[in-house]
Amino acid sequence: MNLSQNPTKEQLHSIIAGANDEAGHNILWVDNTGEVRVTLLPDDITPAGWEDKFPSTSLRYETFVQGNGYVGEEAAADPAHIDRLYNSLIREWAQRSNRTGAEYIDLF
């Protein structure tokens, strides 16, 4: 899903459904080109060290803590959750041109 290329809720649904809530903490983030990703937080970094490991980060959402149900099939099946994430992504990306560096988004 790329925020610069007519993104859809269905694309976001697929991204959220493809992540594993039980595998560990996950981070929803957007790179400088607008590509939306959910990445399992690597063991060798903390959420605060994210931008050092992923310098192309443009937007980064609050860490989805393992077991809280923010990613995975069940999370993707919640229309309110997908709507909230989708609307936030669209809004934050549109405002991104006025900012420099990575932006941290506290959604919850």
C-alpha atoms as a printed R data frame, in Angstrom:
    type eleno elety resid chain resno       x       y      z
1   ATOM     1    CA   MET     A     1   0.000   0.000  0.000
2   ATOM     2    CA   ASN     A     2   1.434   3.325 -1.015
3   ATOM     3    CA   LEU     A     3  -0.121   6.529  0.302
4   ATOM     4    CA   SER     A     4   0.912   8.370 -2.867
5   ATOM     5    CA   GLN     A     5  -0.870   5.906 -5.160
6   ATOM     6    CA   ASN     A     6  -4.600   5.899 -4.286
7   ATOM     7    CA   PRO     A     7  -4.444   3.596 -1.242
8   ATOM     8    CA   THR     A     8  -7.486   1.557 -0.258
9   ATOM     9    CA   LYS     A     9  -8.813   0.191  3.008
10  ATOM    10    CA   GLU     A    10  -8.590  -3.263  1.461
11  ATOM    11    CA   GLN     A    11  -4.838  -2.833  1.055
12  ATOM    12    CA   LEU     A    12  -4.524  -1.772  4.693
13  ATOM    13    CA   HIS     A    13  -6.671  -4.731  5.707
14  ATOM    14    CA   SER     A    14  -4.185  -7.060  3.985
15  ATOM    15    CA   ILE     A    15  -1.211  -5.429  5.699
16  ATOM    16    CA   ILE     A    16  -2.794  -5.662  9.154
17  ATOM    17    CA   ALA     A    17  -4.029  -9.229  8.548
18  ATOM    18    CA   GLY     A    18  -0.544 -10.316  7.452
19  ATOM    19    CA   ALA     A    19   1.098  -9.306 10.723
20  ATOM    20    CA   ASN     A    20   1.359 -11.716 13.663
21  ATOM    21    CA   ASP     A    21   0.216 -10.311 17.005
22  ATOM    22    CA   GLU     A    22   1.663 -13.248 18.921
23  ATOM    23    CA   ALA     A    23   5.146 -13.091 17.358
24  ATOM    24    CA   GLY     A    24   6.113  -9.902 19.193
25  ATOM    25    CA   HIS     A    25   5.612  -6.151 19.132
26  ATOM    26    CA   ASN     A    26   4.803  -4.646 15.730
27  ATOM    27    CA   ILE     A    27   5.245  -1.165 14.317
28  ATOM    28    CA   LEU     A    28   3.078   0.424 11.644
29  ATOM    29    CA   TRP     A    29   5.246   2.828  9.678
30  ATOM    30    CA   VAL     A    30   5.487   4.703  6.410
31  ATOM    31    CA   ASP     A    31   8.711   5.254  4.492
32  ATOM    32    CA   ASN     A    32   9.676   8.416  2.619
33  ATOM    33    CA   THR     A    33   8.037   7.171 -0.601
34  ATOM    34    CA   GLY     A    34   4.668   6.575  1.080
35  ATOM    35    CA   GLU     A    35   4.934   2.796  1.383
36  ATOM    36    CA   VAL     A    36   2.988   1.538  4.435
37  ATOM    37    CA   ARG     A    37   4.442  -1.371  6.365
38  ATOM    38    CA   VAL     A    38   3.921  -3.342  9.558
39  ATOM    39    CA   THR     A    39   7.213  -4.679 10.832
40  ATOM    40    CA   LEU     A    40   7.935  -6.940 13.770
41  ATOM    41    CA   LEU     A    41  10.078  -4.958 16.209
42  ATOM    42    CA   PRO     A    42  13.550  -6.516 15.965
43  ATOM    43    CA   ASP     A    43  15.037  -7.825 19.220
44  ATOM    44    CA   ASP     A    44  18.145  -5.685 18.783
45  ATOM    45    CA   ILE     A    45  16.371  -2.302 18.964
46  ATOM    46    CA   THR     A    46  13.883  -0.529 21.181
47  ATOM    47    CA   PRO     A    47  10.968   1.459 19.783
48  ATOM    48    CA   ALA     A    48  12.958   4.627 20.546
49  ATOM    49    CA   GLY     A    49  15.816   3.384 18.321
50  ATOM    50    CA   TRP     A    50  13.544   2.678 15.359
51  ATOM    51    CA   GLU     A    51  14.652   5.592 13.171
52  ATOM    52    CA   ASP     A    52  18.322   4.660 13.608
53  ATOM    53    CA   LYS     A    53  17.640   1.198 12.170
54  ATOM    54    CA   PHE     A    54  15.098   2.419  9.590
55  ATOM    55    CA   PRO     A    55  16.252   5.910  8.518
56  ATOM    56    CA   SER     A    56  13.726   6.078  5.665
57  ATOM    57    CA   THR     A    57  10.906   6.333  8.219
58  ATOM    58    CA   SER     A    58   8.570   9.231  7.558
59  ATOM    59    CA   LEU     A    59   5.720   8.279  9.915
60  ATOM    60    CA   ARG     A    60   5.806   5.783 12.766
61  ATOM    61    CA   TYR     A    61   2.856   4.793 14.879
62  ATOM    62    CA   GLU     A    62   2.841   3.866 18.527
63  ATOM    63    CA   THR     A    63   4.178   0.328 18.958
64  ATOM    64    CA   PHE     A    64   1.485  -2.334 18.747
65  ATOM    65    CA   VAL     A    65   2.292  -4.303 21.886
66  ATOM    66    CA   GLN     A    66   2.241  -8.076 21.501
67  ATOM    67    CA   GLY     A    67  -1.073  -9.673 22.437
68  ATOM    68    CA   ASN     A    68  -3.167  -6.483 22.351
69  ATOM    69    CA   GLY     A    69  -4.911  -7.394 19.099
70  ATOM    70    CA   TYR     A    70  -3.837  -4.424 16.937
71  ATOM    71    CA   VAL     A    71  -2.547  -6.661 14.119
72  ATOM    72    CA   GLY     A    72  -3.500 -10.046 12.701
73  ATOM    73    CA   GLU     A    73  -6.653 -11.497 11.162
74  ATOM    74    CA   GLU     A    74  -8.892 -10.486 14.067
75  ATOM    75    CA   ALA     A    75  -7.675  -6.886 14.036
76  ATOM    76    CA   ALA     A    76  -8.124  -6.707 10.272
77  ATOM    77    CA   ALA     A    77 -11.734  -7.913 10.650
78  ATOM    78    CA   ASP     A    78 -12.575  -4.923 12.900
79  ATOM    79    CA   PRO     A    79 -13.927  -2.204 10.575
80  ATOM    80    CA   ALA     A    80 -13.634   0.526 13.230
81  ATOM    81    CA   HIS     A    81  -9.948  -0.305 13.776
82  ATOM    82    CA   ILE     A    82  -9.187  -0.320 10.039
83  ATOM    83    CA   ASP     A    83 -11.127   2.935  9.534
84  ATOM    84    CA   ARG     A    84  -9.226   4.651 12.373
85  ATOM    85    CA   LEU     A    85  -5.838   3.543 11.026
86  ATOM    86    CA   TYR     A    86  -6.701   4.322  7.412
87  ATOM    87    CA   ASN     A    87  -8.066   7.796  8.177
88  ATOM    88    CA   SER     A    88  -5.046   8.578 10.330
89  ATOM    89    CA   LEU     A    89  -2.605   7.416  7.645
90  ATOM    90    CA   ILE     A    90  -4.309   9.524  4.978
91  ATOM    91    CA   ARG     A    91  -4.441  12.600  7.230
92  ATOM    92    CA   GLU     A    92  -0.871  12.309  8.524
93  ATOM    93    CA   TRP     A    93   0.571  11.678  5.053
94  ATOM    94    CA   ALA     A    94  -1.230  14.743  3.681
95  ATOM    95    CA   GLN     A    95   0.297  16.868  6.459
96  ATOM    96    CA   ARG     A    96   3.743  15.285  6.069
97  ATOM    97    CA   SER     A    97   5.051  17.791  3.512
98  ATOM    98    CA   ASN     A    98   5.188  20.435  6.245
99  ATOM    99    CA   ARG     A    99   7.483  18.366  8.492
100 ATOM   100    CA   THR     A   100  11.057  17.180  8.561
101 ATOM   101    CA   GLY     A   101  12.345  13.968 10.096
102 ATOM   102    CA   ALA     A   102  10.256  11.044 11.277
103 ATOM   103    CA   GLU     A   103   6.897  11.806 12.859
104 ATOM   104    CA   TYR     A   104   5.680   9.708 15.792
105 ATOM   105    CA   ILE     A   105   1.915   9.132 15.824
106 ATOM   106    CA   ASP     A   106   0.164   8.232 19.092
107 ATOM   107    CA   LEU     A   107  -3.147   6.848 17.866
108 ATOM   108    CA   PHE     A   108  -4.472   5.138 20.956
